Amino acid sequence: MGRGDLAEETAAAIGLPSPEQQQETIRQLQPRASWQPPIKDDGTHIDGQDIVDVLVMGSGFCEGRFRIQEFFSATVLPTVKEQAYWLKKEYGIGGRTWNFRDGERGFLDYDAKGLRIKRYASDNAPDYFRLLPWNEVARRLHLLVHNNQYLETPFYYDRANETLQKLGMKVTDRIPFLNEK
């Protein structure tokens, strides 16, 4: 009789479960990690303002916001298909973390299909995502730029001021109402 047998007999004599029973009990009590694929959002979890917030942050590359502003400020724009192709190249393939206005966390993905906004869920609930194809991103960015909602005013004027300073002027020289504060 080996030591393992003696230990099992002693455990059985005092009423302890067998090692197999202990393993089964542990397995049953452990929380089960259940991965759920993200659910396509219907606008309930990722709304229009979230989309605008993502778009006005630009491509994430240096000077990307200004390239987008300049591209969509053109007097004559290329076709939507060509705009989508340009945006696909500007954003590239990749992503970044994202914080929503309400404090929730998420992720932005860019690939050949478009811009994917993902909102992480809490408490084992499924994540939600919204895929914006590049042609939809192009239409939305065109509207934002056209309606002067893409670059924040102070940000835009700071950039314009840098350009005008190189020419020896100030934005306030060119836009008189900025002198009225």
C-alpha positions, -999 to 999 in steps of 0.1 A, spaced: 0 0 0 15 34 -11 13 67 7 -13 80 -18 -37 51 -9 -33 58 28 -40 95 24 -71 86 3 -83 61 29 -78 86 57 -96 113 37 -125 89 30 -126 78 67 -131 115 79 -157 122 52 -136 142 26 -145 139 -10 -121 120 -34 -97 140 -54 -118 134 -85 -149 147 -67 -129 178 -55 -117 185 -91 -153 182 -104 -166 206 -76 -139 231 -84 -146 229 -121 -183 235 -115 -177 265 -92 -153 283 -115 -168 311 -135 -171 302 -171 -155 327 -195 -181 331 -222 -169 351 -252 -197 366 -272 -191 380 -307 -199 417 -310 -234 426 -320 -240 450 -349 -254 482 -333 -287 496 -345 -279 532 -333 -289 524 -297 -254 521 -283 -233 540 -309 -253 571 -319 -248 599 -344 -229 621 -319 -204 592 -313 -198 590 -350 -192 627 -353 -168 626 -323 -148 599 -340 -147 616 -374 -136 650 -361 -106 634 -345 -92 627 -379 -71 598 -392 -48 597 -362 -17 606 -383 2 638 -380 -16 666 -398 -43 642 -408 -71 664 -397 -58 692 -419 -53 669 -449 -90 658 -445 -101 694 -441 -82 705 -472 -94 675 -493 -131 681 -485 -128 719 -488 -120 716 -525 -142 736 -548 -148 705 -570 -147 672 -552 -139 638 -568 -166 612 -570 -177 595 -537 -159 564 -548 -126 584 -553 -132 601 -519 -136 567 -503 -104 555 -519 -85 586 -506 -99 581 -471 -89 544 -471 -53 555 -479 -54 583 -453 -66 561 -425 -47 530 -435 -50 497 -417 -50 498 -379 -68 512 -350 -67 529 -317 -85 529 -283 -115 552 -280 -133 568 -250 -169 577 -255 -184 608 -241 -202 589 -214 -169 574 -201 -173 540 -217 -143 525 -236 -141 512 -271 -119 507 -301 -117 521 -336 -106 498 -365 -97 510 -400 -94 485 -428 -104 480 -464 -141 477 -454 -143 510 -436 -142 525 -401 -155 502 -373 -165 518 -340 -167 493 -312 -181 499 -278 -169 476 -251 -197 462 -228 -194 455 -192 -206 426 -170 -202 398 -196 -226 416 -220 -218 415 -257 -198 443 -273 -215 465 -299 -200 477 -332 -209 499 -360 -192 497 -394 -191 528 -416 -181 519 -451 -156 544 -466 -182 560 -489 -204 567 -459 -174 582 -440 -167 604 -471 -203 617 -472 -203 624 -435 -169 642 -436 -180 662 -466 -211 675 -446 -190 682 -415 -164 702 -435 -191 719 -457 -210 730 -425 -178 742 -408 -182 715 -381 -151 695 -388 -123 716 -372 -131 734 -340 -129 772 -346 -100 780 -323 -81 750 -336 -87 760 -372 -77 796 -366 -45 786 -348 -35 766 -379 -45 795 -402 -26 819 -379 6 798 -383 2 799 -421 -5 837 -421 24 844 -397 47 829 -423 34 855 -447 38 883 -420 1 886 -412 -23 875 -385 -57 859 -387 -72 890 -370 -58 911 -398 -78 891 -423 -109 884 -402 -119 916 -383 -146 901 -361 -119 881 -342 -106 914 -327 -140 918 -310 -138 897 -278 
